[in-house]
Amino acid sequence: MSELRVLILEDEARTASVYEEYLLRIPGTRAVQSLGSAEEAGRFLASRAHAAGARGAAHDLGFDLVLVDMNLPDGHGLEVLRRLRATGWRGGAIALTAAAEREVVRGAVALGITRYLLKPFSFEEFASAITGYRELHAKLGSSGRVSGQEAIDAIFSAPAPAELALPKGLTLPTLGLVREALAAQAGASSASELGVVVGLSRVTARRYLEHLVATGQANRAARHGTPGRPEVEYSPVAGTSGRADAAAPE
């Protein structure tokens, strides 16, 4: 799965830095830039559009997803997104805002915002929105025709309820992060090593990894040649790194 490039539109510098930190915890994503005002966004977009035109890639502004705060000090997030759409950019947009007015929500839908998170929200809600869009972006990333109605339905449909009904102690966003981090490693990894990558304790990472083993998505083996008690290492089963499923409790 290709890297997801994320633009942040958020007037509070501290909040923007939290989003940047969150993105660092989600494998395969990176923050391109944080913009704090409509004026700053306008200059940035004009510069990116000029550079894209010069290289003959008018619709590629160097980012795939924009995180939109609605209340900017000198304008509205939807106006910035409207100007962005006017350039021909076809990327994704997620609203991260305190604005709950129906007119704003309707405008967000009209401009292609696919998720709308009201502040405050948790890291796991943030990660769920980002990874959900990343999966959609991957489905739409290749050229050619979509194979049929079933494939179309998979693109436009939300996950089935059974995929979201996770038992107490395991969450789907964190499970997805562990699965993606495991798939991205060059070789087999221990729970401690994966925990460092994802930002989990060794014990918590091991519980998620053991679930992946139990559901046939990872292999477990003893790591030989290390001093002391033998360590367990994990590796992904081919073809299962993107699978979403229900989980067993920790």
C-alpha positions, 0 to 999 in steps of 0.5 A: 500500500502506498504512502498517504500524504496528509495536509493539515489545516488547523489554526491551533499550532498545538493541535496541529502538532498533536495531529502530526504526532498521531500521523507518525504513529500510523504506519504508511502516513506522513504530514506534508504541511500544517497550515494555520489560516486561509491566507496561508493555505491560499499561498501554499495551494497557489505554489503547489498548483504552479509547481504541479503545472510545471511538471505536467501533473496538474492534479497532483499537489503533493498530498492525498488527504486534507484534514480540515478545521472549519473555524479559521482566524481569517475564513472558513475551512470549507472555503479553502476546500472549495478553492482546492477542489477548483484546482481539479484536485481529487483527493480526500478530505476529513473534517476535524472540528468543533463546528456542528451546524447543519449548514456546515455539515451539508457543505462538508458532504457537498465538497467530498468530506468523507468523515466528520470528527467533532472535537475532542476525539481520541487517537483511536477515532483519528486513526480509524478515520485515517486508516479507513481513508487510506484503504479507500485510497488504495482501492482507487489508486490503480488504473483501469476498470473496476471489476464489477458491482461487488467491487463497486460496493466494496468501495462505497460501503462501510465495513460490515457490523461484524467487523466493527463489533470488537470484544472488550480490550481490542480495538480495530484501529490498533489491530490495523496498526499492528497488522500494518506495522508487522507487514512493513518489517523486513523480517520477523519481529518480537512483541517488544520491537513491534510495540516500539513501532506502534507505540504500545507496551510489549504486553499489549503488542503481544496480545494483538500479535497473538490475536493475529496468530489465532486468526491466521494472519501471522505466524509465531516462532521461537527466536534462536541465538538470543541470551536468556529465555527464548524470545518469540517472534512474529511474521505476517501470513502472505496476503492477510496484511489488509484484512479487517475482522473481529477480534478476541478480547485481550 
